[in-house]
Amino acid sequence: MLILVGLGNPGAKYASNRHNIGFMAADVIHTRHRFPAWRKNFQAEVSEGTIDGERVLLMKPQTYMNESGRSVGDAVRFLKLAPSDVVVIHDELDLPPGKLRMKVGGGHGGHNGLRSITSQITDGYRRMRLGIGHPGDKALVHAHVLSDFAKADRDWLVKLLDAIADNAGELVKGADATFANRVHAITEPKPERKPKTEAKTDNEPAAPAAAAPAEPPPKNAMAAILKGLLAQKTRR
């Protein structure tokens, strides 16, 4: 079994914070792969299902970020799993917005959720680092992570979380590099190609320009989640 842990803070007050991108990723995976309803266990909201035939326990600790390790530790010990059976999905200040990197082990980099988890199960777990960008001044970090995503962030956020959910099969198989490469291929903007021009005779009419294909709408699950989060921000 694999435990996928999305990190965040519980409650509507924090729902659309940058710090809660781990919760958002867990919600999209939950919807996309048709997991059963969330229930309470291990001091968390949990849901057990399968992704590409592999058993997966999704978790959203309800202990608040800086005590996430209590929840994760309870689950790991009860299920008799190793730290390597855990993937923690969290926000990353040191990556530009929309970037994803996979990592195993290492320090917590000042992230209180990782600090707490490491204290409970060691640092041998896998991390899915989701870039939210750095405000540029250490004194502004606290306000930055506990601020809501802006509407301008919607496009890259929807694309990133959809790509994570669509390629979660590689994640549960342990193919972290393949998973990261596939997400990168989807989320990285493609360079524009200039159309080739052909020589025309004076009497040959120019061909009408082809209409640009319409961009497909974001998948309904992620669009609905983001719409709800942004609506909460507007109401506050």
N, C-alpha and C positions, 0 to 999 in steps of 0.2 A: 504493500500500500504506500501511496505517496500522500503527504500532507502539503497542500497549497495554502499558505497563510497570507492573506492580504492585510497589511497594516493600516491602521487609521484610528480615529477617535470616535466613540459611539455618540449618537444623538444628532438631531437635525441641525444644531448649531454649527457642527463641524462637517456636515455632509459634503459640501462642495469645496472644502479646503484643499490646497495642494498636498498637504500632509496625508490626505485620505485617498490618494490615487491607488493605493493598494486595495482598499475596500472596493473602489470602482472596478478595478480589474477582476476581483473575485466575483462581483455581481454580474459582470458581462460573461465570464466563464460559466457561472451558474445558469444563466439564462440560455446561452448558446448551446450548451451541452445537456440541457433539460434535466438538471439535477432536481431532486425533490425539494419541498419547502424547507426553508431554514428552520432549525430547532436550537434549543439551548443545551449546551454541554461544554465541559472543559472551560468554563468561564468565557464562553464564546458563542457566536452564532455559527453553527456547523451544518453541513449538508454532505452526505456521502453519495457518490455516483460513480460512473465509469466514463473514461475518455479513451477511445480506441482500445477498449477491452481491459484497461487497467483501472483498478480500484483507486479512487481519489477521495480524500477528505478535504473539502474546502472549509477554511476557518476565517472568521473575522473576530479577533479577540475583543471582548467588551470591557476590558480592564483599564482602558485608556493606554495611550501609546507607550508611556514609560514603564508600564507593568506588563507588557505583552508577553514576556517570557514566562510568567506564571501560567498563562493559558496554554502556550505552546508546550511548556515542560510537562504539564498535566497530561496532554494528549500523547506526547512521545513516550512517556513512562507507561501509561495505561496500555497503549497499543504495542509496546515493546519494540519500538522502531529505533533506528540509528539517526544521528543528525543528518546524514547524507540522504535520508528519506524525506527531508523537509525542504521545501522551496519557499522562501520569504519574499513577498512582492512589496517593494517599498519605494518611497520617493527618494530621489538622489539630487542633492544640490550641485554636485560637481559635474553633472552632465547637462548639456543644453536641453531645453524643452523638447519633448518628443523622442529623445534618444533612449535606446535600451541597451544595457550591457548585462551579461551573465557573469557571475563570479562565485567561487567556492572558497569559504574561509576568509581570513583576514580580519582587520580591525573593524570597529563600528563607525569610525569617522565622525564621531559626535552625534550619531543618530541614536536617540534614547530607546527606540524600539529594538534596534539591533543589540544595543548594550544589554538590555534586559534579557533578550533571548539567549545571547551568548553566556550570560551568567547561569542559565538554567540547563543548556544542552551542549555547551562548548561552541566553538566557532566553525564547526565542520559542516554547517548547513549550506545549501545553495541559495544564492541571492539573485533576484531579478530586480535590477536597479533601473528605475524609470525617471528620466531626467525632468526636473522642473525648473532648472536654471537657478543661478545665484543672484541675489539682489545687488551684489557688488560691494557690500559693506557688511562685515560680521555683525555689527550692531542691528542690522535690519533683518537678519535671518529669521528670528522668532516670528516677527510680524509677517514675513514673506510666506513661511510654510503654513501659518494659520490664517492666511487670507484665501479667499475664494479664487478659483480659476476665473479668468475674464471670458466674456463672450468671444473675444478674439482668439482664445485658445481652443475653441470648440473643434475646429477642423482637424488640427493635429491630434487632439485628445481622442476624438472619435476614431480616427484612422489607427492610432496606436493601440487602443484597447480592443478594437475589432481584430486587428492583426494578431494580438496575443491570444484571443479566444480561438480564432480560426486555426492557429498553429500549435495549440496546446498539446496535440498528440505527440509532437516531437519532444516537448518538455517532459511528459510523463514517461517517455522511453529513455530519458536521460541524455538525449541528443541536444545538449545546450547550445553548442556551436551552430548546428543546423537550424535550431529554433531561432536564435538571434539573427542569423543571416536571412532567414525568410521574413522575419519582421522588418529587418532593415530594408530589404528589397521592396516591401510594400510601402513603407513610410518615408523612404528617402525620395525627394522629388527627382523626377526624371529630367535629364537635360533636353531642351527643345531642339528638334532637328529642323534645319531650314529646308524648305521645299526646293527641289531641283527646278531650275528654269530651263525651258526648251526654246530654241530659236524659232521665231514665227515669221512667216512671209508677211508682206504688207497687207495682203488681202485676207489673211487668215484671222477670223475673229478670236479674241481671247476666250479661253474656257472660263465659265463661271467658277468663282471660288467655292470650294466645298464647305458646307456648313460644319462648324466644329461639333463633334459628338457631345451630346449632353452628358455631364458627369453623373454617374449613378448616385442615387441618394444613399446616405449612410444606412447601415442595417438597423432595422426597427428597434431592436433591443437596446443598442447603445444610444440611439437617438432619443429614445424615451427616457433613459436614465439621465442623460445630460440635460434634457428639457426640464425634468423634475428638479435637478440640482440648481439650474439657473433660475427656475421659478422660485425656489426657496430663497435664493440670494436677493431676488427682486422684492420679495415680501418683507425682508428684514429691514 
